[in-house]
Amino acid sequence: MFLSKLILRRGPTFPRPATFAHLHRIQRTSPYSHQKILYSFYSTKTAPAEVEPERADYQVPYTSDSFPHIKRNPAFKKVTSQDIQYFKSILAPEGVLVNDGVRADEYDLLSYNQDWFRSFRGKSQVVLKPRTTEQVSKLVSYCNAERLAIVPQGGNTGAVVINSPGNIGGGVAIFDEIVVSTSNLNQIREFDSVTGVVTCDAGCILENVDNYVAERGYIVPLDLGSKGSCQIGGNVSTNAGGIRLLKYGSLHGSVLGLEVVLPDGRIVDGLSKLRKDNTGYDLKQLFIGSEGTLGIVTGVSLQTPKRPKAMNVAMVGVESYEKVQNAFHRAKEDLSEILSAFEFWDSGSMHYGKALGSKNFKAPFEKDYPFYVLVETSGSNEEHDTEKLGCYLEGLFENGHIEDGVIAQDHTQYTNLWSIRESLGEACGAPVPIYKYDISLPVPVLYDLVEELRARLVEHGMMGPQGPVSDVVGFGHIGDGNLHLTVFAKELDSKVKSLIEPFIYEWTSKYHGSIAAEHGIGLKNSKFIKYSKSPTQVNLMEQIKKTMDPNGIMNPYKVFATHDY
Ligand SMILES: Cc1cc2nc3c(=O)[nH]c(=O)nc-3n(C[C@H](O)[C@H](O)[C@H](O)COP(=O)(O)OP(=O)(O)OC[C@H]3O[C@@H](n4cnc5c(N)ncnc54)[C@H](O)[C@@H]3O)c2cc1C
């Protein structure tokens, strides 16, 4: 009777000896106030491993009620007792969860029917938990023949909330689709200590894979706030971005091979470990980011780079977005190969992070600043990297690009600075009325969108003490041109929504941005896809879907606006 595990924490980083020399050196040369030592910060590692669902969970509205225009496809069969018998002939008894009111009830299925943000709630009556690729193949083949719709589900952390487009709930049913959970496909299959290629089951939790390769001196080139719960298969299927993308690039580059069960049950055995393979189309790319609509990923081979021996993190206060850009420009120049993350957020995000994020959130500065930047370096030489970061920060300070800053002096401080950044994401998942967007834009105009939307809401009397909107805030992975824009409201209001959408999409389209930078399309973005993709592109995607899944059983109602492909 437990909800699936969710541990919001960063994995172990790379403890390095606390050295105060660098800090002292900077203090000697400037009145820079980063002498604060952050010993008392909360470590997110204390997050509970398992969370009991509360009866209040049932108050999450059914997705089918929230989206009444989406109708159940009548071509799909309803699950019968014969179907259950077949599933039980393939899987061990504990691998078939059925809401029959006897062995399991709605409460037992809740964690599979509801997303992490408690925004979506499906009506699935059956959850299947295969342990092998062959079992997945048999189940999917049967479902295809019987026209039973399927939702592949990993860690169920897919992001964005009900008033927001994105993949949240992408792994949750809408009607009575069967949930195929990959959580029992959780074995590391192989690791090559020379090349760093790890091959694992799709249901391996990201953090577990990272810990496994860490013991062998490597690092998974992907890191998310949800790493304690999300699974490699889910990461691949959402093409998750996260905070290491700046250094290691996207999964389109790191994934070397995939094993996938197609919607008709055939197994694509593509677990290549090759970096170079130009024999025809690179089919694995189709599955990366396809959000479970083209098949179930069962195995992944991933290129993992050597784990950096030294990691540093600094947080600075900045006066304007222009100065944030200057700091980024200088980071690329001064830190170059050791720059591994460059994150920014505004004062509004800091406010909500403090109010709604981790309970022990503690800002390192006495003063508030309009913007904050977190810079991380990772390299192979502690002394060299520390020196480089110090010179970079000194340069920024002397040129007036930053106002204040702190540098983590040990592992705890390192984790604590990152937990401030991660609190921002947690705040946007808090149970308060919000509209949330995940946009890619050219860096020079990225923050203009926040300011223009704010001005627009003020102009229409929607924002301020009397209006329904409290604030419009922005944070994100500036190194990747990725803005997470959130509108915090006192209540949800159709007038507010009509001022935000399609304005935000039109604005993004004008600057050739993407309306779904890293969270995907899911249920809600489908009708807005046209702002980032041409009709020819959308048509081609629909043709691919139709070819690979002619019966449309694989994660129906997601990604495409029409379900008649
Ligand atoms: C606190 C927090 C922070 C986050 N930070 C980030 C971030 O920085 N960057 C980012 O990109 N995302 C972020 N996310 C979103 C989310 O964690 C990622 O999208 C993650 O990759 C989803 O993985 P999952 O295993 O939870 O997938 P699920 O949520 O279970 O599924 C997501 C989608 O993938 C499909 N799917 C899952 N597994 C498979 C499979 N094996 N085969 C085929 N399809 C499958 C599902 O059908 C669904 O459409 C964050 C989420 C949280 C809660």
The ligand as a Tripos MOL2 file, in Angstrom:
@<TRIPOS>MOLECULE
LIG
   53    58     1     0     0
SMALL
NO_CHARGES

@<TRIPOS>ATOM
      1 C1         11.4680   17.6240   -9.1810 C.3       1 LIG1
      2 C2         11.5390   17.3330  -10.6430 C.ar      1 LIG1
      3 C3         12.5730   17.8800  -11.3980 C.ar      1 LIG1
      4 C4         12.6470   17.6300  -12.7700 C.ar      1 LIG1
      5 N1         13.6640   18.1910  -13.4980 N.ar      1 LIG1
      6 C5         13.7280   17.9730  -14.8190 C.ar      1 LIG1
      7 C6         14.7700   18.5730  -15.6040 C.ar      1 LIG1
      8 O1         15.6310   19.2960  -15.1160 O.2       1 LIG1
      9 N2         14.7930   18.3030  -16.9300 N.ar      1 LIG1
     10 C7         13.8620   17.5000  -17.5240 C.ar      1 LIG1
     11 O2         13.9380   17.2820  -18.7470 O.2       1 LIG1
     12 N3         12.8520   16.9460  -16.8110 N.ar      1 LIG1
     13 C8         12.7690   17.1580  -15.4910 C.ar      1 LIG1
     14 N4         11.7470   16.5900  -14.7630 N.ar      1 LIG1
     15 C9         10.7190   15.7870  -15.4480 C.3       1 LIG1
     16 C10        10.9180   14.2410  -15.4100 C.3       1 LIG1
     17 O3         11.6270   13.8290  -14.2580 O.3       1 LIG1
     18 C11        11.6040   13.7420  -16.6780 C.3       1 LIG1
     19 O4         10.7900   14.0090  -17.7970 O.3       1 LIG1
     20 C12        11.9290   12.2500  -16.6480 C.3       1 LIG1
     21 O5         12.7290   11.9350  -17.7730 O.3       1 LIG1
     22 C13        10.6910   11.3520  -16.6660 C.3       1 LIG1
     23 O6         11.1020   10.0280  -16.3860 O.3       1 LIG1
     24 P1         10.1010    8.9810  -15.7130 P.3       1 LIG1
     25 O7         10.7850    7.6700  -15.6130 O.co2     1 LIG1
     26 O8          9.5480    9.5240  -14.4670 O.co2     1 LIG1
     27 O9          8.9860    8.8890  -16.8530 O.3       1 LIG1
     28 P2          7.3860    8.8910  -16.7060 P.3       1 LIG1
     29 O10         6.9360   10.1400  -16.0660 O.co2     1 LIG1
     30 O11         6.9210    7.6190  -16.1250 O.co2     1 LIG1
     31 O12         6.9760    8.9130  -18.2470 O.3       1 LIG1
     32 C14         7.2490   10.0180  -19.0380 C.3       1 LIG1
     33 C15         6.8580    9.6930  -20.4920 C.3       1 LIG1
     34 O13         7.6990    8.6820  -21.0160 O.3       1 LIG1
     35 C16         6.9510    7.5150  -21.3380 C.3       1 LIG1
     36 N5          7.7540    6.3780  -20.8810 N.ar      1 LIG1
     37 C17         8.2560    6.1680  -19.6370 C.ar      1 LIG1
     38 N6          9.0110    5.0470  -19.6390 N.ar      1 LIG1
     39 C18         8.9740    4.5580  -20.9000 C.ar      1 LIG1
     40 C19         9.5540    3.4300  -21.5470 C.ar      1 LIG1
     41 N7         10.3420    2.5730  -20.8920 N.pl3     1 LIG1
     42 N8          9.3070    3.2450  -22.8670 N.ar      1 LIG1
     43 C20         8.5260    4.1030  -23.5580 C.ar      1 LIG1
     44 N9          7.9550    5.1770  -23.0000 N.ar      1 LIG1
     45 C21         8.1780    5.4010  -21.6920 C.ar      1 LIG1
     46 C22         5.6210    7.6510  -20.6410 C.3       1 LIG1
     47 O14         4.5840    7.0100  -21.3520 O.3       1 LIG1
     48 C23         5.4410    9.1540  -20.6300 C.3       1 LIG1
     49 O15         4.9130    9.5890  -21.8480 O.3       1 LIG1
     50 C24        11.6480   16.8270  -13.3940 C.ar      1 LIG1
     51 C25        10.6110   16.2760  -12.6180 C.ar      1 LIG1
     52 C26        10.5470   16.5130  -11.2680 C.ar      1 LIG1
     53 C27         9.4370   15.8750  -10.4720 C.3       1 LIG1
@<TRIPOS>BOND
     1     1     2 1
     2     2     3 ar
     3     2    52 ar
     4     3     4 ar
     5     4     5 ar
     6     4    50 ar
     7     5     6 ar
     8     6     7 ar
     9     6    13 1
    10     7     8 2
    11     7     9 ar
    12     9    10 ar
    13    10    11 2
    14    10    12 ar
    15    12    13 ar
    16    13    14 ar
    17    14    15 1
    18    14    50 ar
    19    15    16 1
    20    16    17 1
    21    16    18 1
    22    18    19 1
    23    18    20 1
    24    20    21 1
    25    20    22 1
    26    22    23 1
    27    23    24 1
    28    24    25 2
    29    24    26 1
    30    24    27 1
    31    27    28 1
    32    28    29 2
    33    28    30 1
    34    28    31 1
    35    31    32 1
    36    32    33 1
    37    33    34 1
    38    33    48 1
    39    34    35 1
    40    35    36 1
    41    35    46 1
    42    36    37 ar
    43    36    45 ar
    44    37    38 ar
    45    38    39 ar
    46    39    40 ar
    47    39    45 ar
    48    40    41 1
    49    40    42 ar
    50    42    43 ar
    51    43    44 ar
    52    44    45 ar
    53    46    47 1
    54    46    48 1
    55    48    49 1
    56    50    51 ar
    57    51    52 ar
    58    52    53 1
@<TRIPOS>SUBSTRUCTURE
     1 LIG1         1 GROUP 0 **** ****
